[in-house]
Amino acid sequence: MRSPARGVSSPPLAISRTAGSWRRRSRARTTPAFYAAEAALAELGETRSKHSGVVSAVGELLVKPGELAPRDGRLLRSLFDRRAGADYDIDDEPSAQDAADAIADAEAVVDAIGTWLASRR
């Protein structure tokens, strides 16, 4: 997988479709979207140290100015919230449908950011 600063790659999406428990998948499914978001921020010369900071910065620096669609910002925020639930709420066991929905959402975020990055080159 390429580093976030060089571009976006999504092998973890394929891995998350087949590997382990739904809880593990809930973590793996968000990884490509956050790498893509970090790559977008790096393209702008920005970094954030926490996932929450990455999500907020994408909203401020990419969604508000119209570089990304509001839907893409909402999907990224939703992925962050779902990951936090899976990580910290012992009763939150994502279903197969939850995992499939999150994979589709992560793919949409990766695609949108990939398109944006390509338009800047």
N, C-alpha and C positions, 0 to 999 in steps of 0.2 A: 504494500500500500504506500502511496506517495504521501509526503508530509503535507500538512494543511497549507503551508506557504506556497507549495508548488502546484497544487491542484487538488481535485477531489477524486477519490476512488471509493468504490463501495463494496468491496468483498465482504465486509461484515454483514451486509444485508443477506447475502446468500448463506453465510454461516448461521445467522440468527433464525433462518427458516428451518434448520434441521438440528441444531445443537441443543441438547439438555432441556432443563425445565423451562416452563413459561416464565418463571421469575428471572432466570438467567437471560432468556430471550428478551425480556423487557429491558434489561440493561444493554444488551448487544444491539438491539434495534435502534437505540437512540444515538449510538456512537457515530455513524456516518453523518448524521444531520449536524451534530456538534462539530465534527471535523470540518464539514462544509462551512458552517457558520464562522469557525475560527479562520478558515482560509479567506472568507470574504472580509473579515475584519483586518487580517494581515494585508490584504490587497489595499486597504485604506490606511495602512500604517498603524493600526490599532491592535491592542491585545487586551485580554481580560484574564484574570487568574481563576475565576470561578465560573461554573456553568451558568449560574444566575446572571452574572455580569455579561457573559456572551449573549444570552437571550435578550437582556435589556439593551445592550449596545446594538444588536441587529435591529431592534425596534426603532431606536433613536437614529441610527446612522444609515439604515437601508430602507426600512419600511416608511418612516415618516417622510423622508424626501422623495418617496415614490420609486426608489431603485428596485425594490421588491414589492410584490403585492401584499396587502394586509393579510390575506389568507395564509401566506407563507410564514409570516410572523406569528400568526395564531397557531399554526401547526407546530412550529418550533417551541412555542410556549407550552402547548399541550403535551408535546413529547417530554419536555423538562418536568412538567407536573406529574405525568404518568410514571416517569422514571423515579422521581422522589417517592411516590406512593409505593412503588414496588420495592424500593430500597429500605424505606423506613416504616412502612405499615405492615406489620406481621400478618394481618388479616387480608392484605391485598395480594391475592394470587391471580395474576392475569390469566384469562381464558385463552383458548386457541384463537378465538375471534378477536380478542383484544390485541393479541400479538400480531395477527394478520393486519388489523387496522393500523397499528403503529408502524409496521413495516411499510405499508402503502403511504402513510404520512411522511415517514422518513425519506422514502424515495422521492416524494413530491418536493420536499425541502431541498434534497441534494440536487435534483434536476433544476429547480428554480435558481439555486445559487450557482450551479455549474453554468447555466445559460448566462447569468449575470457576469460571472467571471470571464467567460468566453467573449462577451461583448466588450470587455475592457481591454482585450489584447489586440 
